[in-house]
């Protein structure tokens, strides 16, 4: 279950435009407090967050929390903990799953160019994008595929993915 939760958390993070980098870090095992500094790291701005995914977030005393924070800060990290409830929060969970179901989908060069040119005028809904580009393909599928490639961004946090989803340039 942990691996699938981690996968879902990474899918969501990869679609978040404020996440500047996602990478795996090898690090030491610290004994006091017991923590591994190896794992997935997400970078936002100047801060790096060691991602920990749990079925249920662990409860820690203030002392344990302070010790953990101290160790992480000494290695230039902060802790980002996500649990199953947080990861499965809607509509983000379903939207991210839908978007990633289009990963690797072929989007022709002409479709890419039309979408890119339309987005030069600023963010717009999928339906506006379809009207402006006159694309005959599945526009939602195309923008999902391009979002997986990091070529555009979608507003997926507050409403279900659909014709009124706002599309942003890179």
Buried (B, 14 or more C-beta within 10 A) or exposed (E): EEEEBBEBBBBBBBBBEEBEEBEEBEBEEBEEBEBEBEBBBBBBEEEBBBBBBBEEBEEEEEEEEEBBBEBBEEBEBBBBBBBBEBBEEEBBBBBBEBBBEBEEBEBEEEBBEBBBEBBEEEBBBBBBBBEBBEBEBBBBBBBBBBBBEEBBBBBBEEEEBEEEBBBBBE
